[in-house]
């Protein structure tokens, strides 16, 4: 996954109103309830159905580290989908998203101005249409570059051009060398 998709995942996880199950037994029970059978859970985790049943019964108290990570990821991916969807709908309809990043920004500027890329630390609230475009791009399987382009366009409009009141000749803002990127919605 890329930086933008990771940031969306982290923001989704912050939406939880309750913590997901912590113990191995509770996690497996939750996955069984969600997926319907030990065979389906086993396929998802890359283990046997017998192993899943041993985890469920408590015969095995601890899973291998790689399997435990897969179990945790599977639980978190399915945990509170309505809460996450509600937050996304609100961000896409009215709330927008807040982008916090430190990255190198480059852009094409008119003659006589500097267009040298440089590192900037920005915290910018992007309006709802950018959130909608970003979520749609992610849901349709867009590449990291396409999602970066959406964020860069939003930063150009809101931060660099201040909604059209300055730097009107500025075009093609690019985000490169991302140190960190966090989204909140």
Backbone torsions as a table, in degrees:
resi	resn	phi	psi	omega
1	UNK	NA	153.3	178.4
2	UNK	-94.6	-179.1	-176.6
3	UNK	-61.8	-42.5	-176.8
4	UNK	-67.6	-46.1	-179.2
5	UNK	-65.1	-38.4	175.9
6	UNK	-62.0	-40.8	-179.4
7	UNK	-65.4	-38.1	177.4
8	UNK	-65.3	-42.3	178.2
9	UNK	-60.6	-45.2	179.4
10	UNK	-62.5	-42.4	179.2
11	UNK	-64.2	-38.0	176.6
12	UNK	-61.0	-43.9	-177.9
13	UNK	-67.5	-28.1	177.4
14	UNK	-71.2	-13.6	-178.8
15	UNK	-78.6	-12.7	-176.5
16	UNK	-57.8	132.8	176.1
17	UNK	-93.4	-18.4	173.9
18	UNK	-133.3	150.7	178.1
19	UNK	-73.2	143.5	176.0
20	UNK	-69.6	165.1	179.4
21	UNK	-56.3	142.6	-175.9
22	UNK	-103.3	-39.7	-176.0
23	UNK	-77.3	154.1	-179.9
24	UNK	-59.2	-44.7	-179.3
25	UNK	-60.9	-45.2	-180.0
26	UNK	-67.5	-38.2	178.3
27	UNK	-63.7	-44.9	-180.0
28	UNK	-64.8	-41.9	177.1
29	UNK	-59.6	-41.9	178.8
30	UNK	-62.7	-45.9	179.9
31	UNK	-63.9	-38.6	177.2
32	UNK	-62.3	-41.0	178.7
33	UNK	-64.5	-40.4	-178.4
34	UNK	-73.5	-39.9	-171.1
35	UNK	-99.7	-16.0	172.7
36	UNK	95.9	-32.2	-177.0
37	UNK	-149.9	157.3	177.6
38	UNK	-65.3	-31.9	179.8
39	UNK	-64.1	-43.3	179.8
40	UNK	-66.2	-42.1	178.2
41	UNK	-64.1	-42.9	-179.8
42	UNK	-61.5	-41.7	178.0
43	UNK	-61.1	-43.0	179.9
44	UNK	-63.8	-39.0	-174.2
45	UNK	-90.6	-16.2	-178.4
46	UNK	79.1	31.4	176.7
47	UNK	-127.1	-179.5	178.3
48	UNK	-86.7	160.1	177.5
49	UNK	-64.8	-32.5	176.6
50	UNK	-61.7	-40.7	178.2
51	UNK	-62.6	-43.0	178.6
52	UNK	-59.2	-44.3	179.8
53	UNK	-66.8	-34.9	176.1
54	UNK	-64.8	-40.8	176.6
55	UNK	-62.5	-42.5	-177.6
56	UNK	-63.6	-43.5	-179.3
57	UNK	-74.3	-20.4	-176.8
58	UNK	92.1	8.3	177.9
59	UNK	-66.7	-31.5	171.9
60	UNK	-113.1	120.9	-176.3
61	UNK	-87.0	-26.3	-175.7
62	UNK	-134.9	139.2	175.6
63	UNK	-97.5	159.7	173.3
64	UNK	-56.7	156.0	-175.7
65	UNK	-58.2	-43.4	-179.0
66	UNK	-67.7	-38.0	178.4
67	UNK	-70.6	-39.4	178.2
68	UNK	-61.0	-39.4	178.1
69	UNK	-65.6	-40.5	177.8
70	UNK	-64.6	-40.2	178.8
71	UNK	-62.6	-47.0	-180.0
72	UNK	-61.2	-44.1	178.9
73	UNK	-62.9	-42.0	-179.8
74	UNK	-64.2	-40.8	178.9
75	UNK	-65.7	-48.6	-177.7
76	UNK	-64.3	-33.0	178.5
77	UNK	-66.7	-27.2	-177.8
78	UNK	-103.6	-5.8	-173.4
79	UNK	-76.5	128.0	175.7
80	UNK	48.6	58.2	-179.3
81	UNK	-64.1	-31.5	-179.5
82	UNK	-68.2	-37.6	179.9
83	UNK	-64.4	-45.8	-179.7
84	UNK	-64.8	-42.9	179.8
85	UNK	-63.3	-40.1	179.3
86	UNK	-62.0	-44.1	179.4
87	UNK	-64.3	-39.4	177.8
88	UNK	-65.2	-44.2	179.2
89	UNK	-60.8	-41.9	179.6
90	UNK	-64.7	-42.7	179.4
91	UNK	-63.6	-40.4	-178.2
92	UNK	-74.8	-27.0	-177.5
93	UNK	-89.6	-47.9	-173.7
94	UNK	-136.4	-34.6	-168.8
95	UNK	-77.9	-36.9	-175.0
96	UNK	77.1	-172.3	-179.8
97	UNK	-130.6	151.4	175.3
98	UNK	-107.3	127.3	-180.0
99	UNK	-107.3	124.4	173.6
100	UNK	-119.1	123.3	-175.6
101	UNK	-151.8	158.3	166.0
102	UNK	-129.9	114.4	-175.4
103	UNK	-154.7	167.5	175.0
104	UNK	-88.1	124.0	178.1
105	UNK	-108.2	129.6	173.8
106	UNK	-122.8	154.6	-179.4
107	UNK	-158.1	163.4	175.7
108	UNK	-96.9	124.1	-176.4
109	UNK	-125.2	161.4	178.8
110	UNK	-63.9	161.0	178.8
111	UNK	-60.0	137.9	178.8
112	UNK	98.0	-6.8	177.4
113	UNK	-118.4	161.5	-179.3
114	UNK	-83.7	135.3	175.3
115	UNK	-123.1	21.4	178.2
116	UNK	-68.0	132.0	176.7
117	UNK	-70.1	145.8	176.6
118	UNK	-152.5	158.0	179.1
119	UNK	-72.8	137.1	176.0
120	UNK	-136.6	146.4	171.8
121	UNK	-106.5	118.2	-174.9
122	UNK	-127.5	142.6	166.9
123	UNK	-129.4	107.9	-172.4
124	UNK	-132.3	134.5	175.5
125	UNK	-90.7	118.8	177.9
126	UNK	-96.1	139.1	-178.5
127	UNK	-64.4	167.4	-175.4
128	UNK	-54.7	-38.8	-179.1
129	UNK	-59.2	-33.3	177.7
130	UNK	-71.0	-37.1	175.8
131	UNK	-62.1	-45.5	179.5
132	UNK	-59.9	-46.1	179.6
133	UNK	-63.1	-40.5	-179.4
134	UNK	-65.8	-44.8	178.8
135	UNK	-65.1	-41.6	178.6
136	UNK	-62.7	-42.3	179.5
137	UNK	-62.1	-43.7	-179.9
138	UNK	-65.0	-42.1	-178.3
139	UNK	-67.8	-26.8	179.4
140	UNK	-93.1	5.0	175.5
141	UNK	81.6	30.6	179.7
142	UNK	-65.1	155.4	-179.8
143	UNK	-75.9	165.1	176.9
144	UNK	-58.8	-38.9	179.7
145	UNK	-62.2	-40.4	178.5
146	UNK	-66.4	-41.0	179.5
147	UNK	-68.9	-38.1	174.7
148	UNK	-60.7	-38.1	178.7
149	UNK	-61.8	-39.5	178.5
150	UNK	-65.1	-46.5	179.1
151	UNK	-63.7	-42.8	180.0
152	UNK	-62.5	-41.3	178.3
153	UNK	-62.8	-41.7	177.6
154	UNK	-63.4	-43.4	178.5
155	UNK	-64.7	-37.2	177.4
156	UNK	-61.4	-49.0	-177.1
157	UNK	-66.8	-43.8	-172.9
158	UNK	-86.6	-47.2	-173.6
159	UNK	-88.3	-56.1	-174.1
160	UNK	-73.1	-41.2	-177.2
161	UNK	-100.6	-4.9	178.1
162	UNK	49.2	49.9	177.1
163	UNK	70.3	21.3	177.9
164	UNK	99.0	3.1	-177.4
165	UNK	-91.5	-7.7	176.8
166	UNK	-152.6	166.9	178.4
167	UNK	48.1	48.6	-175.5
168	UNK	-68.6	-21.7	178.9
169	UNK	-84.7	-2.9	-178.2
170	UNK	-71.6	136.3	176.1
171	UNK	-145.7	162.8	173.8
172	UNK	53.4	62.7	173.0
173	UNK	-75.3	134.9	179.1
174	UNK	-123.7	142.8	174.7
175	UNK	-104.7	123.7	178.7
176	UNK	-132.9	163.2	173.9
177	UNK	47.7	59.8	-178.2
178	UNK	-73.1	119.4	172.7
179	UNK	-75.7	-50.3	174.0
180	UNK	-154.1	156.8	178.0
181	UNK	-149.6	124.1	177.1
182	UNK	-125.9	143.3	176.4
183	UNK	-119.1	147.5	174.9
184	UNK	-138.2	133.3	176.8
185	UNK	-146.4	NA	NA
